[in-house]
């Protein structure tokens, strides 16, 4: 009798496990990308990735456009989306407001912020920027705003007090630097070759380079079962070459991932340096997106 009971229990467990597996395989996962607005743009950049991810995972993956980062947070909490690809500055807010789960990192080679001036400007180090104007990129940008600000702080300046920060377009900032209206600009590594090409008469000088920044990250909502998250990690590990090729078919925004790798073993603590950046600009609560 006992052996029959154990056999019945085992059969029930196997049946439940099979049902769970089948449910997971049939599940639809809706994915958003926070730095791309509009379904047409999202499809242009991520349709190949969506198809490969669907094929390899056995799940139906759908692209879900969001108008901004705050809308993505609300959609994740409302279970309207299941996955979201976002940057490191955005991640700390998502984690604070949604308790999202880390799935996999999208690495960006040589991803860091720099502080740049002009040869002959008289600025040889960040200490020479005290009391002067520094032009940065979009408010809230990890590599063009928060990272350069943190570079200044790491090297002894108090950005909120020691420099006057301006947020202007990179090309406009270079023109302002040529006129002497600003002393330096904050950019990321990939900006410099383009600026050198656009301004062949200018010789740029990097006076400070930030540390490598954490990865962009694919997150799963708290409502997504752990088994699905584990399966997705496995899919990225076992099919990385095909998925990377699909990402790089995106003609515009996705080219920032050229040379990338997927990082399955990422941790929340990897983003503490970004939290330090938020504290540096006076927002240590990480509860709202800077610039929204």
C-alpha positions in Angstrom: 0.0 0.0 0.0 2.8 2.4 0.9 4.7 1.7 -2.3 1.4 2.3 -4.3 1.0 5.6 -2.4 4.6 6.7 -3.2 4.1 5.7 -6.8 0.9 7.8 -7.0 2.7 10.8 -5.5 5.6 10.4 -7.9 3.2 10.3 -10.9 1.4 13.4 -9.7 4.7 15.2 -9.3 5.8 14.2 -12.7 2.5 15.2 -14.2 2.7 18.6 -12.5 6.3 19.1 -13.7 5.3 18.2 -17.2 2.3 20.6 -17.1 4.6 23.4 -15.8 7.1 22.8 -18.6 4.4 22.8 -21.2 2.9 26.0 -19.8 6.3 27.7 -19.8 6.9 26.6 -23.4 3.6 28.0 -24.5 4.0 31.3 -22.6 4.0 34.6 -24.4 6.7 37.0 -23.2 6.3 40.7 -24.0 9.6 42.6 -24.2 10.2 46.4 -24.1 13.3 48.4 -24.7 13.5 51.7 -22.8 15.7 53.7 -25.2 13.6 53.1 -28.3 10.3 54.9 -28.9 7.6 53.6 -31.3 6.8 50.2 -32.6 8.3 50.8 -36.0 11.7 51.8 -34.5 11.5 48.8 -32.1 10.8 46.4 -34.9 13.6 47.8 -37.0 16.1 47.3 -34.3 14.9 44.2 -32.6 12.7 42.1 -34.9 15.5 39.7 -35.8 16.4 39.3 -32.1 12.7 38.7 -31.3 12.5 35.9 -33.9 15.7 34.1 -32.8 14.7 34.4 -29.1 11.3 33.0 -29.8 12.7 30.1 -31.8 15.4 29.2 -29.3 13.3 29.5 -26.2 10.2 27.8 -27.5 8.2 30.8 -26.2 6.3 33.4 -28.1 8.2 36.7 -27.7 6.4 39.9 -28.6 7.9 43.4 -28.9 6.0 45.9 -26.8 6.8 49.7 -27.4 6.8 52.1 -24.4 6.9 55.9 -24.7 9.4 56.3 -21.9 11.2 54.7 -18.9 8.5 55.6 -16.4 5.9 53.9 -18.6 8.0 50.8 -18.8 8.1 50.6 -15.0 4.4 51.0 -14.8 3.9 48.4 -17.5 6.2 45.9 -15.7 4.3 46.4 -12.4 1.0 46.0 -14.2 2.2 42.8 -15.8 1.6 44.3 -19.3 5.2 43.5 -20.1 7.4 40.6 -18.9 10.9 41.6 -20.0 12.6 44.9 -20.4 16.0 45.8 -21.8 17.4 48.9 -20.2 20.6 50.7 -19.3 22.5 50.7 -16.0 21.2 54.1 -14.8 17.7 52.9 -15.4 18.2 49.5 -13.8 18.7 51.0 -10.3 15.3 52.7 -10.6 13.6 49.6 -11.9 15.0 47.6 -9.0 13.8 50.1 -6.5 10.3 50.4 -8.0 9.6 46.9 -9.3 11.8 44.3 -7.7 12.7 43.0 -11.2 14.8 40.0 -11.7 18.1 40.0 -13.5 18.2 37.8 -16.6 21.3 38.6 -18.5 23.7 41.5 -19.2 24.3 43.0 -22.6 27.9 44.1 -22.5 29.1 47.2 -24.2 32.8 47.1 -24.9 34.8 50.2 -23.8 31.7 51.6 -22.2 32.8 54.5 -20.0 32.5 58.3 -19.6 35.3 60.8 -20.2 36.0 64.4 -19.6 37.5 66.1 -22.7 38.9 69.5 -23.5 41.0 71.0 -26.3 44.7 71.0 -26.7 45.8 74.5 -26.0 42.8 75.3 -23.8 45.0 75.7 -20.6 43.0 72.9 -18.9 45.4 70.0 -18.1 43.4 68.2 -15.4 40.0 68.2 -13.7 41.4 70.5 -11.0 41.6 73.3 -13.6 37.8 73.0 -14.1 36.9 74.4 -10.7 34.7 77.4 -11.2 34.2 76.8 -14.9 31.5 75.5 -17.2 31.3 71.8 -18.2 28.9 70.7 -20.9 27.3 67.2 -20.5 24.9 65.2 -22.6 21.2 64.4 -22.0 20.1 64.5 -18.4 20.1 61.0 -16.9 22.4 59.5 -19.6 24.6 56.9 -17.9 27.7 57.6 -20.0 27.3 61.3 -21.0 25.9 62.7 -17.8 26.2 60.5 -14.7 29.6 58.9 -15.5 31.4 62.2 -16.3 29.9 63.8 -13.2 31.2 60.9 -11.1 34.7 61.1 -12.8 34.9 64.7 -11.5 33.8 63.6 -8.0 36.2 60.7 -7.9 39.0 63.1 -8.7 38.2 65.5 -6.0 35.7 68.0 -7.3 32.2 68.5 -5.9 30.2 68.8 -9.1 27.2 70.5 -7.6 29.4 73.2 -6.1 32.7 73.4 -8.0 31.6 73.5 -11.6 28.6 74.9 -13.6 27.0 72.0 -15.4 25.2 72.6 -18.7 23.3 70.0 -20.8 23.7 70.6 -24.5 24.2 68.7 -27.7 27.7 67.3 -28.3 28.3 69.2 -31.5 27.0 72.5 -30.0 29.2 71.8 -26.9 32.3 71.5 -29.1 31.6 74.8 -30.8 31.1 76.4 -27.4 34.4 74.9 -26.2 36.1 76.3 -29.3 34.8 79.8 -28.4 35.9 79.4 -24.8 32.3 79.4 -23.5 32.7 76.0 -21.8 36.0 74.5 -20.5 35.3 70.8 -21.1 32.7 68.3 -22.2 31.5 65.0 -20.9 31.2 62.2 -23.5 31.5 58.5 -23.8 34.3 56.6 -25.6 32.3 56.1 -28.8 31.6 59.8 -29.2 35.3 60.8 -29.7 36.0 59.3 -33.1 32.8 60.9 -34.6 33.7 64.3 -33.1 37.2 64.1 -34.4 35.9 63.4 -37.9 33.3 66.2 -37.7 35.8 68.7 -36.3 39.0 68.0 -38.2 40.5 71.4 -37.2 40.2 70.5 -33.5 42.6 68.4 -31.4 40.8 66.9 -28.4 42.5 66.0 -25.1 41.0 63.5 -22.7 41.8 64.7 -19.2 39.9 62.1 -17.3 38.6 58.6 -18.1 36.0 56.9 -15.9 35.9 53.3 -14.9 34.1 50.8 -17.1 30.4 51.0 -16.6 28.1 48.1 -15.7 26.2 46.3 -18.5 22.9 47.1 -20.0 20.6 44.4 -18.7 17.6 42.3 -19.6 15.1 42.3 -16.6 12.1 40.1 -15.9 9.2 41.3 -13.9 8.6 39.9 -10.4 5.6 38.0 -11.8 7.7 36.0 -14.2 8.3 32.5 -12.8 11.8 31.7 -11.7 11.7 28.6 -14.0 11.1 30.9 -17.0 14.0 33.2 -15.9 16.3 30.2 -15.6 15.3 28.9 -19.0 16.0 32.3 -20.6 19.5 32.4 -19.0 20.1 29.0 -20.5 18.9 30.2 -23.9 21.2 33.1 -23.9 24.2 31.0 -22.8 23.6 28.2 -25.4 22.7 30.5 -28.3 24.8 33.5 -27.7 26.3 33.7 -31.2 23.0 33.6 -33.0 21.4 36.1 -30.6 24.3 38.6 -30.8 24.2 38.5 -34.6 20.5 39.2 -34.4 21.0 42.2 -32.1 23.6 43.6 -34.4 21.2 43.5 -37.3 19.6 46.6 -35.7 21.0 49.4 -37.9 21.1 52.3 -35.6 20.8 52.1 -31.8 22.0 48.5 -31.6 25.4 49.3 -33.1 26.5 50.4 -29.6 26.6 46.6 -28.8 29.2 45.8 -31.5 31.8 43.4 -29.9 29.3 42.5 -27.1 28.9 39.4 -25.1 26.0 38.2 -23.0 26.8 38.1 -19.2 24.6 35.6 -17.4 26.2 35.9 -14.0 25.3 39.5 -13.1 24.4 40.8 -9.6 22.6 43.7 -8.2 25.8 44.8 -6.5 27.4 45.3 -9.9 25.3 48.5 -10.1 26.4 50.1 -6.8 28.8 52.5 -8.7 25.7 53.8 -10.6 23.9 54.3 -7.2 27.0 56.3 -6.2 26.4 58.5 -9.3 22.8 59.2 -8.2 24.1 60.2 -4.8 26.6 62.5 -6.3 24.0 64.5 -8.2 21.8 64.7 -5.0 19.3 61.9 -5.7 20.3 59.0 -3.4 16.9 57.5 -3.2 17.0 56.0 -6.8 13.2 56.3 -7.0 12.8 58.5 -10.1 14.5 58.7 -13.5 16.8 61.7 -13.8 15.5 64.0 -16.4 11.9 62.7 -16.6 
